[in-house]
Every structure is written in structure tokens, then in C-alpha cells.
Amino acid sequence: MVVKAIEKANVLIEALPYIRSFRNKFVVIKIGGAAMEDEAALDSVITDIVFMEQVGMWPVIVHGGGKAISRAMEKSGIEPRFVNGVRYTDEKTLDIAQRVLIDELSADMAERVRRARGQAIPLNGRGSTFLIAKKLEGNVDLGRVGEITHVDRELCERLCLGGVIPVVAPIARGEDGGLFNVNADSCALAVAIFLKAAKLVFMSDVPGIYGSEDRKEVISTLTPADIERLKVQGVIKGGMLPKVEASVGALKSGVGKVHIVGEHLPHALLLEIFTDTGIGTQIVEESQ
């Protein structure tokens, strides 16, 4: 019993410098993918986030919900359409997306925070001007798909000062007063940049970035130069590429660190942030 008690004390002592360092600092956590479909994994991440808020950090949740949107569209007799991996968003799709993301998923996540004895409130571009966007330009018209041009840092700071965790759905307001659907990873990146976040964490269905194609070992720390090398070697590819490229963009825009962490290991978020070795992959400007 004494040995176990000492081990617990050592864990707290190891966490103390990180608690001090990130007190009153924004930490943006993007939740999506499989975690949105796994209640146990989602509750574990939410518990970690409530802990972070309780020790003085300012966590901000950004979530997606692509599978839930597709299910709701199919239920309404609308076939989801994707162009280069991006959901084409007409007015009917937008109506479904905002309902699913805000009224269902954000509301559910805020309730999970409350069940974990925290306080949370949904935040987006529909109920406020927290997220402002313009139409995403490109070679192909994607309808009401937008890119974030402004995030209301003052509003977010006031909520966090009051002990409230913002739960952000990627629905943004346009200058024309209409709404835009925004890619959740892109939204998390923009939120982290505008908030000048100390950390941006992508919760992923893989435990981090692997060092080789055999996927045996996760690399603890990477720099942009390391990432370029792994891309050339074909180790970083597929669905991980956009997250990695967004991570490098975040660093260049002033975000302190970016972490990619597995969402299915219990309390992976706490282990990554509050321990010396971490458990996922951190991406930093320089080798540390």
C-alpha cells in the first residue's frame, strides 16, 4: 500500500512543472474520428479535459462528426457527396450538419463534461460570432464550405476565466450572415492559432506517428525537418498527412507545440501532457 501511495505521489510531482507551466494557457484539443463513435473513449478524454481545467489550464474542445452527419443525411434520403475528400455542402446538407454538430454532438459533449463535474458550453458561429469564415476557394465549388478568418479570443478567454470549457463545433458565420461548414481539423488549427495556444492536440485513431512502415514504434518527438524526411520515405502518408501538415503550419503560426495522441488508451491525454516521456508524438520547432 505504501509503495503504491509513493508511486502516486511521484506521478503528481512529475506533473507539477507542467501544471505550473501551462496555467492560464489555452490548450486546444481536437476530438474526432473513432472517438466520436466510442462512448468509453470519449468519456475518458472528457475526464482528462476536466482535470486539465481543474488544475488551471484553459482547454478548448473542437470536435468533428462526419460519420454522424452522413448517417443523418442518409436517413433524410440525401446521399453524401465528397470532392477530394471534402464534403460538398449545399443548403440541405448544411442544415443537417449544423443540427448534428451543434444540437446533438456539442450538446452531448457539454453534458459529458458536466457529468465529469466540469462546466461547458457549446460555442460556434451559429449562436455567436465566435467563428467567422469565408467561402473556401478552389478549383472545384464545394458549396457552403468555408475557411476560418477570425476567432473571438476575448470571448473564449472570458469563458475559460470563469471555469467554463468551450465545446466548439466547426460551423462558422460568414460575412453575409449565412453559415459555413468547416473541416474540423482546419477549424482546430485556426482556433489554436487565433488563441495563441500553448498546445494543439489531435486525438487520433492511431497512437502517434510511427518511425517506420512496420508501425512498431511511435516517435516521441519530431521537428518539421524530421517530418519532411518521413514523408519522402513514405512513412507519413494517407490520412495522417493533413494532420501533420496542419501541425507544421500551427508551429509556424505561433502555436507552442502540437501533439498527436491515441484516443483509445485510457487517459492518454494526461499521460502525454503531464509526464516527461509522454505517450504519443509531439511536434516542435527544434529538437528538445
C-alpha positions as CSV (number, residue, x, y, z in Angstrom):
1,M,0.0,0.0,0.0
2,V,2.8,2.4,0.9
3,V,4.7,1.7,-2.3
4,K,1.6,2.4,-4.4
5,A,1.0,5.6,-2.4
6,I,4.6,6.7,-3.1
7,E,4.2,5.9,-6.8
8,K,1.1,8.1,-6.9
9,A,2.9,10.9,-5.2
10,N,5.8,10.6,-7.7
11,V,3.3,11.0,-10.6
12,L,1.9,14.2,-9.0
13,I,5.4,15.5,-8.5
14,E,6.3,14.8,-12.1
15,A,3.1,16.6,-13.3
16,L,3.7,19.7,-11.1
17,P,6.1,21.6,-13.5
18,Y,3.7,21.1,-16.4
19,I,0.8,22.3,-14.3
20,R,2.7,25.4,-13.4
21,S,3.9,26.0,-17.0
22,F,0.5,25.8,-18.6
23,R,-1.6,27.5,-16.0
24,N,-3.9,30.0,-17.8
25,K,-2.7,28.9,-21.2
26,F,-5.0,27.7,-24.0
27,V,-4.8,24.1,-24.9
28,V,-6.9,23.2,-28.0
29,I,-8.0,19.5,-28.2
30,K,-9.5,18.2,-31.4
31,I,-11.7,15.2,-30.9
32,G,-12.9,13.3,-33.9
33,G,-12.8,10.1,-35.8
34,A,-13.4,6.9,-33.9
35,A,-13.6,8.6,-30.5
36,M,-16.9,10.2,-31.5
37,E,-18.3,6.7,-32.0
38,D,-16.8,5.2,-28.9
39,E,-18.5,6.3,-25.7
40,A,-15.9,4.9,-23.3
41,A,-13.0,6.5,-25.2
42,L,-14.9,9.8,-25.4
43,D,-15.7,9.8,-21.6
44,S,-12.0,9.1,-20.9
45,V,-10.9,12.1,-23.0
46,I,-13.5,14.3,-21.4
47,T,-12.4,13.3,-17.9
48,D,-8.8,14.2,-18.8
49,I,-10.0,17.6,-20.1
50,V,-12.0,18.4,-16.9
51,F,-8.8,17.5,-14.9
52,M,-6.8,20.0,-17.1
53,E,-9.3,22.7,-16.4
54,Q,-9.4,22.0,-12.7
55,V,-5.6,22.4,-12.4
56,G,-5.7,25.8,-14.1
57,M,-5.2,25.1,-17.8
58,W,-7.7,26.5,-20.4
59,P,-8.8,23.6,-22.5
60,V,-10.9,24.2,-25.6
61,I,-12.6,21.3,-27.3
62,V,-13.0,21.2,-31.1
63,H,-14.9,18.3,-32.5
64,G,-16.0,16.8,-35.8
65,G,-18.8,14.5,-36.6
66,G,-18.5,13.3,-40.2
67,K,-20.0,9.8,-39.7
68,A,-23.0,11.2,-37.7
69,I,-23.7,13.8,-40.5
70,S,-23.5,11.1,-43.2
71,R,-26.0,8.9,-41.2
72,A,-28.4,11.8,-40.7
73,M,-28.2,12.6,-44.5
74,E,-28.9,9.0,-45.5
75,K,-31.8,8.9,-43.1
76,S,-33.2,12.0,-44.8
77,G,-32.8,10.4,-48.2
78,I,-29.8,12.6,-49.2
79,E,-26.7,10.8,-50.5
80,P,-23.4,12.3,-49.1
81,R,-21.1,13.6,-51.8
82,F,-17.4,14.2,-51.4
83,V,-15.0,16.1,-53.6
84,N,-11.3,15.3,-53.0
85,G,-12.2,14.1,-49.5
86,V,-14.2,17.2,-48.6
87,R,-18.0,17.0,-48.1
88,Y,-19.9,19.0,-50.7
89,T,-22.3,21.2,-48.6
90,D,-25.5,22.5,-50.2
91,E,-28.2,24.2,-48.1
92,K,-29.9,20.9,-47.1
93,T,-26.6,19.4,-46.1
94,L,-25.7,22.5,-44.1
95,D,-29.0,22.3,-42.3
96,I,-28.2,18.7,-41.3
97,A,-24.6,19.4,-40.5
98,Q,-25.4,22.3,-38.1
99,R,-28.1,20.3,-36.4
100,V,-25.9,17.2,-35.9
101,L,-22.8,19.1,-34.9
102,I,-24.3,21.8,-32.6
103,D,-27.7,20.5,-31.3
104,E,-26.6,16.9,-31.0
105,L,-22.8,16.4,-30.7
106,S,-21.8,19.7,-29.0
107,A,-24.8,19.4,-26.6
108,D,-23.9,15.8,-25.8
109,M,-20.2,16.6,-25.2
110,A,-21.1,19.5,-22.9
111,E,-23.4,17.2,-20.9
112,R,-20.5,14.7,-20.6
113,V,-18.3,17.5,-19.2
114,R,-21.0,18.3,-16.7
115,R,-21.3,14.6,-15.7
116,A,-17.5,14.7,-15.1
117,R,-18.1,17.6,-12.7
118,G,-17.0,20.3,-15.1
119,Q,-18.8,23.2,-16.8
120,A,-19.0,23.5,-20.6
121,I,-20.9,25.5,-23.2
122,P,-21.3,24.9,-27.0
123,L,-19.5,27.6,-29.0
124,N,-19.7,28.2,-32.8
125,G,-20.7,30.6,-35.5
126,R,-24.4,30.0,-35.3
127,G,-25.1,31.1,-31.8
128,S,-22.4,33.8,-31.8
129,T,-19.7,35.4,-33.9
130,F,-17.1,33.2,-32.3
131,L,-16.1,31.7,-35.6
132,I,-16.1,33.8,-38.8
133,A,-15.4,32.2,-42.2
134,K,-15.3,32.9,-45.9
135,K,-16.1,30.6,-48.7
136,L,-13.3,28.1,-49.3
137,E,-11.9,28.9,-52.7
138,G,-10.5,26.3,-55.1
139,N,-10.7,24.7,-58.5
140,V,-14.0,22.9,-57.5
141,D,-17.0,24.5,-56.0
142,L,-17.8,22.9,-52.6
143,G,-20.9,24.8,-51.8
144,R,-21.2,26.2,-48.3
145,V,-17.7,25.0,-47.2
146,G,-15.7,27.7,-45.5
147,E,-12.3,28.5,-44.1
148,I,-11.9,30.4,-40.8
149,T,-10.9,34.0,-41.0
150,H,-11.4,35.1,-37.4
151,V,-11.8,33.5,-33.9
152,D,-13.1,35.6,-31.0
153,R,-10.2,35.2,-28.5
154,E,-11.7,37.6,-25.9
155,L,-15.0,35.6,-25.7
156,C,-13.1,32.3,-25.3
157,E,-10.8,33.8,-22.6
158,R,-13.8,35.1,-20.6
159,L,-15.4,31.7,-20.6
160,C,-12.1,30.0,-19.5
161,L,-11.5,32.5,-16.8
162,G,-14.9,31.6,-15.5
163,G,-14.1,27.9,-15.4
164,V,-16.2,27.1,-18.5
165,I,-14.8,24.7,-21.1
166,P,-15.8,25.8,-24.7
167,V,-17.0,23.0,-26.9
168,V,-16.5,24.2,-30.5
169,A,-18.4,22.8,-33.5
170,P,-16.9,23.7,-36.9
171,I,-19.9,25.8,-38.1
172,A,-18.9,29.3,-38.8
173,R,-20.7,32.6,-39.7
174,G,-20.0,34.2,-43.0
175,E,-19.9,38.0,-43.7
176,D,-23.2,37.6,-45.5
177,G,-24.8,36.3,-42.3
178,G,-25.1,32.7,-43.6
179,L,-23.3,29.7,-42.2
180,F,-20.4,27.6,-43.4
181,N,-19.4,24.1,-42.8
182,V,-15.7,23.9,-41.9
183,N,-13.3,20.9,-41.9
184,A,-12.8,20.0,-38.2
185,D,-9.0,19.7,-38.4
186,S,-8.8,23.1,-40.2
187,C,-11.1,24.6,-37.6
188,A,-8.9,23.3,-34.7
189,L,-5.8,24.7,-36.4
190,A,-7.4,28.1,-36.8
191,V,-8.7,28.2,-33.2
192,A,-5.3,27.3,-31.9
193,I,-3.6,30.0,-34.0
194,F,-6.1,32.8,-33.1
195,L,-6.0,31.8,-29.4
196,K,-2.1,31.7,-29.5
197,A,-2.5,28.3,-27.8
198,A,0.4,26.7,-25.9
199,K,-0.7,23.3,-27.3
200,L,-2.8,21.9,-30.1
201,V,-3.7,18.2,-29.5
202,F,-5.1,16.0,-32.2
203,M,-6.8,12.9,-30.7
204,S,-6.3,10.2,-33.3
205,D,-7.3,6.6,-34.0
206,V,-3.5,5.8,-34.1
207,P,-1.3,6.3,-31.0
208,G,1.0,8.8,-32.8
209,I,3.4,9.0,-35.7
210,Y,5.3,5.8,-36.4
211,G,9.0,5.8,-37.2
212,S,8.8,3.2,-39.9
213,E,6.3,1.5,-42.2
214,D,6.2,-1.6,-39.9
215,R,4.4,0.6,-37.4
216,K,6.2,-1.0,-34.4
217,E,7.2,2.2,-32.6
218,V,5.8,5.7,-32.1
219,I,8.3,8.5,-32.3
220,S,8.1,10.7,-29.2
221,T,9.4,14.0,-30.7
222,L,9.5,15.3,-34.3
223,T,10.6,18.5,-35.9
224,P,9.4,19.8,-39.3
225,A,12.7,18.5,-40.8
226,D,12.0,15.1,-39.4
227,I,8.5,15.1,-40.9
228,E,9.8,16.0,-44.4
229,R,12.2,13.1,-44.2
230,L,9.5,10.7,-43.2
231,K,7.2,12.0,-46.0
232,V,9.9,11.3,-48.5
233,Q,10.4,7.8,-47.1
234,G,6.7,7.2,-47.5
235,V,6.3,6.6,-43.7
236,I,3.9,9.5,-43.3
237,K,1.1,9.2,-45.8
238,G,-2.6,8.9,-46.3
239,G,-4.9,10.3,-43.6
240,M,-2.0,11.3,-41.4
241,L,-0.6,13.8,-44.0
242,P,-3.2,16.5,-43.5
243,K,-2.8,16.4,-39.7
244,V,1.0,16.6,-39.9
245,E,0.9,19.4,-42.4
246,A,-1.6,21.3,-40.2
247,S,0.7,20.7,-37.3
248,V,3.7,22.3,-39.0
249,G,1.5,25.2,-40.1
250,A,0.4,25.6,-36.5
251,L,4.0,25.8,-35.3
252,K,4.9,28.4,-38.0
253,S,1.9,30.5,-36.8
254,G,3.0,30.6,-33.2
255,V,1.3,27.6,-31.5
256,G,3.8,26.2,-28.9
257,K,3.6,22.5,-29.6
258,V,1.4,20.1,-31.4
259,H,0.6,16.6,-30.1
260,I,-0.9,13.6,-31.9
261,V,-2.2,11.1,-29.3
262,G,-4.2,7.9,-29.5
263,E,-7.8,8.3,-28.3
264,H,-8.4,4.7,-27.2
265,L,-5.8,4.3,-24.5
266,P,-7.4,5.5,-21.2
267,H,-6.1,8.9,-20.0
268,A,-3.7,9.2,-22.9
269,L,-4.2,12.9,-22.9
270,L,-3.0,13.3,-19.3
271,L,0.0,10.9,-19.9
272,E,1.1,13.0,-23.0
273,I,0.8,16.4,-21.3
274,F,1.8,15.7,-17.7
275,T,4.6,13.2,-18.0
276,D,8.2,13.6,-19.1
277,T,8.2,10.9,-21.8
278,G,4.6,11.3,-23.0
279,I,2.8,8.6,-24.8
280,G,2.1,10.0,-28.3
281,T,4.1,12.2,-30.7
282,Q,4.9,15.9,-30.0
283,I,5.9,18.1,-32.9
284,V,8.1,21.0,-32.0
285,E,10.2,23.6,-33.9
286,E,13.5,22.4,-32.5
287,S,14.8,19.1,-31.1
288,Q,14.4,19.1,-27.3
